[in-house]
Amino acid sequence: MTLPVVHRKGSRMKILTALTALTASCLVAGGAAVAAEPPAAPSATPVKHTSLAVCNKQADAKKLTGPGRARFVKACRGARS
């Protein structure tokens, strides 16, 4: 025995319309949420590192040479070198 297949007129169209409306509302809500986020604030004060020229002048004043001078300049610049 086979069960009769009942087709409702327009049911496929209603499902597609509902899915389209749901998709559109999700896209609009997602876009609004992204647009509502404030931009990342920059840091209040940028970190200032001692310049190489200043560190070299200090090394000259201490009469440092060779590896000792290199270690001093590296430490002076905050290990950025």
mmCIF file of the C-alpha atoms, coordinates in Angstrom:
data_MODEL
# 
_entry.id   MODEL 
# 
loop_
_atom_site.group_PDB 
_atom_site.id 
_atom_site.type_symbol 
_atom_site.label_atom_id 
_atom_site.label_alt_id 
_atom_site.label_comp_id 
_atom_site.label_asym_id 
_atom_site.label_entity_id 
_atom_site.label_seq_id 
_atom_site.pdbx_PDB_ins_code 
_atom_site.Cartn_x 
_atom_site.Cartn_y 
_atom_site.Cartn_z 
_atom_site.occupancy 
_atom_site.B_iso_or_equiv 
_atom_site.pdbx_formal_charge 
_atom_site.auth_seq_id 
_atom_site.auth_comp_id 
_atom_site.auth_asym_id 
_atom_site.auth_atom_id 
_atom_site.pdbx_PDB_model_num 
ATOM 1  C CA . MET A 1 1  ? 0.000  0.000  0.000  1.00 0.00 ? 1  MET A CA 1 
ATOM 2  C CA . THR A 1 2  ? 1.348  3.408  -0.944 1.00 0.00 ? 2  THR A CA 1 
ATOM 3  C CA . LEU A 1 3  ? 0.590  6.541  0.974  1.00 0.00 ? 3  LEU A CA 1 
ATOM 4  C CA . PRO A 1 4  ? -0.662 9.416  -1.100 1.00 0.00 ? 4  PRO A CA 1 
ATOM 5  C CA . VAL A 1 5  ? 1.729  12.350 -1.406 1.00 0.00 ? 5  VAL A CA 1 
ATOM 6  C CA . VAL A 1 6  ? 0.050  15.552 -0.399 1.00 0.00 ? 6  VAL A CA 1 
ATOM 7  C CA . HIS A 1 7  ? 1.481  18.738 -1.875 1.00 0.00 ? 7  HIS A CA 1 
ATOM 8  C CA . ARG A 1 8  ? 0.396  21.992 -0.424 1.00 0.00 ? 8  ARG A CA 1 
ATOM 9  C CA . LYS A 1 9  ? 0.240  24.724 -2.936 1.00 0.00 ? 9  LYS A CA 1 
ATOM 10 C CA . GLY A 1 10 ? 2.951  27.299 -2.324 1.00 0.00 ? 10 GLY A CA 1 
ATOM 11 C CA . SER A 1 11 ? 4.576  25.522 0.648  1.00 0.00 ? 11 SER A CA 1 
ATOM 12 C CA . ARG A 1 12 ? 7.984  25.402 -1.039 1.00 0.00 ? 12 ARG A CA 1 
ATOM 13 C CA . MET A 1 13 ? 7.773  29.104 -1.808 1.00 0.00 ? 13 MET A CA 1 
ATOM 14 C CA . LYS A 1 14 ? 6.859  29.894 1.820  1.00 0.00 ? 14 LYS A CA 1 
ATOM 15 C CA . ILE A 1 15 ? 9.872  27.929 3.087  1.00 0.00 ? 15 ILE A CA 1 
ATOM 16 C CA . LEU A 1 16 ? 12.239 29.669 0.657  1.00 0.00 ? 16 LEU A CA 1 
ATOM 17 C CA . THR A 1 17 ? 10.807 33.071 1.579  1.00 0.00 ? 17 THR A CA 1 
ATOM 18 C CA . ALA A 1 18 ? 11.207 32.349 5.286  1.00 0.00 ? 18 ALA A CA 1 
ATOM 19 C CA . LEU A 1 19 ? 14.810 31.187 4.799  1.00 0.00 ? 19 LEU A CA 1 
ATOM 20 C CA . THR A 1 20 ? 15.628 34.252 2.731  1.00 0.00 ? 20 THR A CA 1 
ATOM 21 C CA . ALA A 1 21 ? 14.141 36.559 5.356  1.00 0.00 ? 21 ALA A CA 1 
ATOM 22 C CA . LEU A 1 22 ? 16.040 34.777 8.121  1.00 0.00 ? 22 LEU A CA 1 
ATOM 23 C CA . THR A 1 23 ? 19.315 34.997 6.216  1.00 0.00 ? 23 THR A CA 1 
ATOM 24 C CA . ALA A 1 24 ? 18.814 38.678 5.445  1.00 0.00 ? 24 ALA A CA 1 
ATOM 25 C CA . SER A 1 25 ? 18.013 39.524 9.063  1.00 0.00 ? 25 SER A CA 1 
ATOM 26 C CA . CYS A 1 26 ? 21.115 37.646 10.270 1.00 0.00 ? 26 CYS A CA 1 
ATOM 27 C CA . LEU A 1 27 ? 23.299 39.556 7.822  1.00 0.00 ? 27 LEU A CA 1 
ATOM 28 C CA . VAL A 1 28 ? 21.838 42.907 8.868  1.00 0.00 ? 28 VAL A CA 1 
ATOM 29 C CA . ALA A 1 29 ? 22.150 42.122 12.585 1.00 0.00 ? 29 ALA A CA 1 
ATOM 30 C CA . GLY A 1 30 ? 25.713 40.869 12.149 1.00 0.00 ? 30 GLY A CA 1 
ATOM 31 C CA . GLY A 1 31 ? 26.713 43.966 10.205 1.00 0.00 ? 31 GLY A CA 1 
ATOM 32 C CA . ALA A 1 32 ? 25.189 46.236 12.828 1.00 0.00 ? 32 ALA A CA 1 
ATOM 33 C CA . ALA A 1 33 ? 27.062 44.405 15.591 1.00 0.00 ? 33 ALA A CA 1 
ATOM 34 C CA . VAL A 1 34 ? 30.375 44.800 13.783 1.00 0.00 ? 34 VAL A CA 1 
ATOM 35 C CA . ALA A 1 35 ? 29.725 48.466 13.048 1.00 0.00 ? 35 ALA A CA 1 
ATOM 36 C CA . ALA A 1 36 ? 28.779 49.137 16.682 1.00 0.00 ? 36 ALA A CA 1 
ATOM 37 C CA . GLU A 1 37 ? 32.154 48.003 18.042 1.00 0.00 ? 37 GLU A CA 1 
ATOM 38 C CA . PRO A 1 38 ? 34.365 50.993 18.839 1.00 0.00 ? 38 PRO A CA 1 
ATOM 39 C CA . PRO A 1 39 ? 37.798 51.058 17.207 1.00 0.00 ? 39 PRO A CA 1 
ATOM 40 C CA . ALA A 1 40 ? 40.729 49.972 19.324 1.00 0.00 ? 40 ALA A CA 1 
ATOM 41 C CA . ALA A 1 41 ? 42.112 52.907 21.273 1.00 0.00 ? 41 ALA A CA 1 
ATOM 42 C CA . PRO A 1 42 ? 45.790 53.658 20.760 1.00 0.00 ? 42 PRO A CA 1 
ATOM 43 C CA . SER A 1 43 ? 48.002 53.433 23.816 1.00 0.00 ? 43 SER A CA 1 
ATOM 44 C CA . ALA A 1 44 ? 48.075 56.584 25.910 1.00 0.00 ? 44 ALA A CA 1 
ATOM 45 C CA . THR A 1 45 ? 51.802 57.167 25.582 1.00 0.00 ? 45 THR A CA 1 
ATOM 46 C CA . PRO A 1 46 ? 54.067 55.457 23.125 1.00 0.00 ? 46 PRO A CA 1 
ATOM 47 C CA . VAL A 1 47 ? 57.076 53.759 24.660 1.00 0.00 ? 47 VAL A CA 1 
ATOM 48 C CA . LYS A 1 48 ? 60.180 55.876 24.156 1.00 0.00 ? 48 LYS A CA 1 
ATOM 49 C CA . HIS A 1 49 ? 63.430 53.988 23.779 1.00 0.00 ? 49 HIS A CA 1 
ATOM 50 C CA . THR A 1 50 ? 66.808 55.574 24.164 1.00 0.00 ? 50 THR A CA 1 
ATOM 51 C CA . SER A 1 51 ? 68.302 56.354 20.762 1.00 0.00 ? 51 SER A CA 1 
ATOM 52 C CA . LEU A 1 52 ? 71.487 54.719 19.575 1.00 0.00 ? 52 LEU A CA 1 
ATOM 53 C CA . ALA A 1 53 ? 73.252 58.100 19.437 1.00 0.00 ? 53 ALA A CA 1 
ATOM 54 C CA . VAL A 1 54 ? 72.516 58.784 23.116 1.00 0.00 ? 54 VAL A CA 1 
ATOM 55 C CA . CYS A 1 55 ? 73.743 55.327 24.145 1.00 0.00 ? 55 CYS A CA 1 
ATOM 56 C CA . ASN A 1 56 ? 76.907 55.713 22.054 1.00 0.00 ? 56 ASN A CA 1 
ATOM 57 C CA . LYS A 1 57 ? 77.641 59.101 23.673 1.00 0.00 ? 57 LYS A CA 1 
ATOM 58 C CA . GLN A 1 58 ? 77.275 57.526 27.114 1.00 0.00 ? 58 GLN A CA 1 
ATOM 59 C CA . ALA A 1 59 ? 79.578 54.668 26.070 1.00 0.00 ? 59 ALA A CA 1 
ATOM 60 C CA . ASP A 1 60 ? 82.126 57.211 24.785 1.00 0.00 ? 60 ASP A CA 1 
ATOM 61 C CA . ALA A 1 61 ? 81.954 59.098 28.075 1.00 0.00 ? 61 ALA A CA 1 
ATOM 62 C CA . LYS A 1 62 ? 82.696 55.845 29.939 1.00 0.00 ? 62 LYS A CA 1 
ATOM 63 C CA . LYS A 1 63 ? 85.466 55.039 27.419 1.00 0.00 ? 63 LYS A CA 1 
ATOM 64 C CA . LEU A 1 64 ? 84.023 51.615 26.696 1.00 0.00 ? 64 LEU A CA 1 
ATOM 65 C CA . THR A 1 65 ? 85.304 49.527 23.786 1.00 0.00 ? 65 THR A CA 1 
ATOM 66 C CA . GLY A 1 66 ? 84.767 46.080 22.265 1.00 0.00 ? 66 GLY A CA 1 
ATOM 67 C CA . PRO A 1 67 ? 82.300 43.582 23.753 1.00 0.00 ? 67 PRO A CA 1 
ATOM 68 C CA . GLY A 1 68 ? 81.832 45.681 26.910 1.00 0.00 ? 68 GLY A CA 1 
ATOM 69 C CA . ARG A 1 69 ? 80.669 48.619 24.777 1.00 0.00 ? 69 ARG A CA 1 
ATOM 70 C CA . ALA A 1 70 ? 78.323 46.377 22.811 1.00 0.00 ? 70 ALA A CA 1 
ATOM 71 C CA . ARG A 1 71 ? 76.778 44.993 26.014 1.00 0.00 ? 71 ARG A CA 1 
ATOM 72 C CA . PHE A 1 72 ? 76.392 48.493 27.437 1.00 0.00 ? 72 PHE A CA 1 
ATOM 73 C CA . VAL A 1 73 ? 74.726 49.863 24.287 1.00 0.00 ? 73 VAL A CA 1 
ATOM 74 C CA . LYS A 1 74 ? 72.382 46.859 24.105 1.00 0.00 ? 74 LYS A CA 1 
ATOM 75 C CA . ALA A 1 75 ? 71.380 47.283 27.755 1.00 0.00 ? 75 ALA A CA 1 
ATOM 76 C CA . CYS A 1 76 ? 71.058 51.054 27.278 1.00 0.00 ? 76 CYS A CA 1 
ATOM 77 C CA . ARG A 1 77 ? 68.648 50.642 24.382 1.00 0.00 ? 77 ARG A CA 1 
ATOM 78 C CA . GLY A 1 78 ? 66.521 48.197 26.373 1.00 0.00 ? 78 GLY A CA 1 
ATOM 79 C CA . ALA A 1 79 ? 67.660 45.090 24.474 1.00 0.00 ? 79 ALA A CA 1 
ATOM 80 C CA . ARG A 1 80 ? 66.078 46.374 21.251 1.00 0.00 ? 80 ARG A CA 1 
ATOM 81 C CA . SER A 1 81 ? 69.256 45.862 19.205 1.00 0.00 ? 81 SER A CA 1 
# 
